[in-house]
Amino acid sequence: MLVIDPEECIDCTLCEPECPVEAICSEDEIPEGQEEFLELNAELSQNWPVITEAKDAPVDADDWREVKDKLQYLEK
């Protein structure tokens, strides 16, 4: 999981097509029931490291691609 700092985001939308699981959307297009992720992004972006270069996906990324309700596994 990656988060986007809402204070740093300039709404350029370049990240949206790069997300392999289509989990990124503009603030104006948040799907119903996903509003809690706005606050979660703001919270986690203050503590998680900033990614400054492209990295390979985690080895288990494909295992998680279709898993629903992953938020229960988030360790803050």
Backbone as CSV, one residue per row, in Angstrom:
resi,resn,N_x,N_y,N_z,CA_x,CA_y,CA_z,C_x,C_y,C_z
1,MET,0.847,-1.177,0.000,0.000,0.000,0.000,0.889,1.236,0.000
2,LEU,0.500,2.194,-0.796,1.153,3.490,-0.811,0.118,4.536,-0.435
3,VAL,0.584,5.650,0.094,-0.322,6.751,0.395,0.189,8.013,-0.286
4,ILE,-0.716,8.931,-0.499,-0.392,10.197,-1.143,-0.674,11.321,-0.154
5,ASP,0.324,12.143,0.087,0.164,13.265,1.008,-0.737,14.305,0.346
6,PRO,-1.911,14.559,0.909,-2.825,15.509,0.285,-2.277,16.936,0.267
7,GLU,-1.341,17.241,1.149,-0.740,18.570,1.171,0.297,18.741,0.058
8,GLU,0.860,17.647,-0.413,1.876,17.687,-1.459,1.297,17.429,-2.853
9,CYS,0.178,16.765,-2.913,-0.446,16.420,-4.197,-0.878,17.689,-4.930
10,ILE,-0.531,17.765,-6.209,-0.917,18.923,-7.017,-2.037,18.578,-8.001
11,ASP,-2.667,17.451,-7.796,-3.795,17.019,-8.623,-3.462,16.925,-10.111
12,CYS,-2.269,16.450,-10.407,-1.857,16.328,-11.812,-2.411,15.061,-12.462
13,THR,-2.862,14.102,-11.676,-3.455,12.824,-12.079,-2.468,11.863,-12.748
14,LEU,-1.186,12.167,-12.737,-0.214,11.266,-13.358,-0.100,9.928,-12.631
15,CYS,-0.398,9.891,-11.352,-0.294,8.648,-10.594,-1.453,7.687,-10.881
16,GLU,-2.596,8.220,-11.265,-3.780,7.373,-11.474,-3.545,6.235,-12.467
17,PRO,-3.051,6.499,-13.671,-2.849,5.384,-14.611,-1.676,4.476,-14.237
18,GLU,-0.816,4.926,-13.325,0.333,4.117,-12.919,-0.023,3.071,-11.866
19,CYS,-1.138,3.244,-11.187,-1.538,2.307,-10.135,-2.018,0.999,-10.766
20,PRO,-1.343,-0.113,-10.473,-1.701,-1.383,-11.120,-3.043,-1.966,-10.676
21,VAL,-3.601,-1.466,-9.588,-4.883,-1.994,-9.118,-5.990,-0.934,-9.152
22,GLU,-5.733,0.155,-9.851,-6.710,1.229,-10.023,-7.273,1.722,-8.688
23,ALA,-6.395,1.874,-7.693,-6.802,2.308,-6.357,-6.708,3.818,-6.178
24,ILE,-6.171,4.519,-7.165,-6.011,5.970,-7.048,-7.065,6.655,-7.893
25,CYS,-7.732,7.626,-7.280,-8.697,8.426,-8.017,-8.620,9.850,-7.482
26,SER,-9.156,10.785,-8.237,-9.147,12.169,-7.789,-10.110,12.324,-6.614
27,GLU,-9.882,13.358,-5.839,-10.714,13.591,-4.665,-12.182,13.791,-5.041
28,ASP,-12.414,14.285,-6.236,-13.786,14.511,-6.702,-14.470,13.234,-7.175
29,GLU,-13.723,12.148,-7.334,-14.281,10.912,-7.887,-14.138,9.725,-6.943
30,ILE,-14.070,9.977,-5.646,-13.918,8.894,-4.672,-15.186,8.042,-4.678
31,PRO,-15.026,6.731,-4.870,-16.200,5.850,-4.870,-16.910,5.869,-3.516
32,GLU,-18.200,5.707,-3.567,-18.989,5.666,-2.337,-18.455,4.594,-1.404
33,GLY,-18.301,4.934,-0.131,-17.796,4.000,0.862,-16.282,4.031,1.017
34,GLN,-15.603,4.828,0.195,-14.142,4.901,0.258,-13.645,6.225,0.852
35,GLU,-14.546,7.035,1.359,-14.195,8.356,1.865,-13.203,8.310,3.029
36,GLU,-13.227,7.242,3.801,-12.317,7.136,4.950,-10.849,7.141,4.533
37,PHE,-10.574,6.819,3.282,-9.195,6.759,2.829,-8.567,8.141,2.676
38,LEU,-9.365,9.181,2.540,-8.830,10.542,2.516,-8.105,10.836,3.824
39,GLU,-8.777,10.574,4.928,-8.187,10.810,6.247,-7.008,9.872,6.494
40,LEU,-7.130,8.620,6.076,-6.054,7.653,6.261,-4.805,8.075,5.496
41,ASN,-4.968,8.539,4.262,-3.836,9.042,3.483,-3.154,10.188,4.209
42,ALA,-3.937,11.137,4.701,-3.369,12.292,5.400,-2.586,11.846,6.635
43,GLU,-3.134,10.905,7.377,-2.480,10.410,8.593,-1.187,9.651,8.273
44,LEU,-1.279,8.659,7.400,-0.126,7.807,7.131,0.988,8.533,6.373
45,SER,0.642,9.492,5.548,1.663,10.198,4.774,2.594,11.014,5.668
46,GLN,2.168,11.300,6.887,3.015,12.040,7.817,4.093,11.161,8.439
47,ASN,3.880,9.839,8.415,4.806,8.918,9.079,5.558,7.997,8.127
48,TRP,4.996,7.732,6.967,5.624,6.803,6.037,6.669,7.533,5.198
49,PRO,7.697,6.839,4.758,8.752,7.497,3.967,8.251,7.944,2.595
50,VAL,8.867,8.998,2.109,8.565,9.505,0.776,9.333,8.676,-0.242
51,ILE,8.669,8.228,-1.277,9.311,7.443,-2.328,9.799,8.416,-3.397
52,THR,11.088,8.359,-3.671,11.668,9.305,-4.621,12.153,8.648,-5.900
53,GLU,12.074,7.332,-5.971,12.467,6.631,-7.195,11.637,5.370,-7.348
54,ALA,11.469,4.928,-8.578,10.674,3.732,-8.854,11.316,2.494,-8.230
55,LYS,10.487,1.641,-7.706,10.948,0.392,-7.095,10.118,-0.753,-7.666
56,ASP,10.651,-1.954,-7.550,9.894,-3.132,-7.957,8.734,-3.346,-6.989
57,ALA,7.678,-3.929,-7.487,6.539,-4.271,-6.626,6.967,-5.348,-5.637
58,PRO,6.327,-5.400,-4.472,6.626,-6.478,-3.520,6.401,-7.842,-4.175
59,VAL,7.136,-8.845,-3.731,7.045,-10.174,-4.343,5.644,-10.770,-4.217
60,ASP,4.880,-10.368,-3.202,3.541,-10.922,-3.013,2.431,-10.000,-3.543
61,ALA,2.789,-9.022,-4.359,1.801,-8.062,-4.861,0.643,-8.742,-5.587
62,ASP,0.935,-9.706,-6.422,-0.136,-10.388,-7.161,-1.061,-11.179,-6.238
63,ASP,-0.524,-11.677,-5.119,-1.347,-12.418,-4.157,-2.418,-11.513,-3.541
64,TRP,-2.116,-10.218,-3.432,-3.019,-9.266,-2.795,-3.918,-8.527,-3.779
65,ARG,-3.659,-8.649,-5.051,-4.369,-7.860,-6.066,-5.889,-7.968,-5.966
66,GLU,-6.421,-9.151,-5.779,-7.877,-9.351,-5.766,-8.478,-9.453,-4.366
67,VAL,-7.666,-9.323,-3.327,-8.167,-9.422,-1.955,-9.000,-8.186,-1.628
68,LYS,-10.187,-8.390,-1.108,-11.078,-7.290,-0.718,-10.897,-7.013,0.775
69,ASP,-11.283,-5.845,1.214,-11.252,-5.469,2.633,-9.870,-5.639,3.256
70,LYS,-8.848,-5.172,2.573,-7.470,-5.304,3.067,-7.164,-4.391,4.258
71,LEU,-8.002,-3.408,4.487,-7.732,-2.454,5.542,-7.565,-3.129,6.903
72,GLN,-8.211,-4.265,7.093,-8.094,-4.988,8.365,-6.673,-5.490,8.621
73,TYR,-5.850,-5.571,7.579,-4.489,-6.050,7.727,-3.462,-4.927,7.891
74,LEU,-3.911,-3.692,7.811,-3.013,-2.550,7.908,-2.440,-2.425,9.308
75,GLU,-1.129,-2.360,9.385,-0.450,-2.132,10.656,0.079,-0.709,10.648
76,LYS,-0.406,0.105,11.550,0.029,1.509,11.609,1.235,1.658,12.513
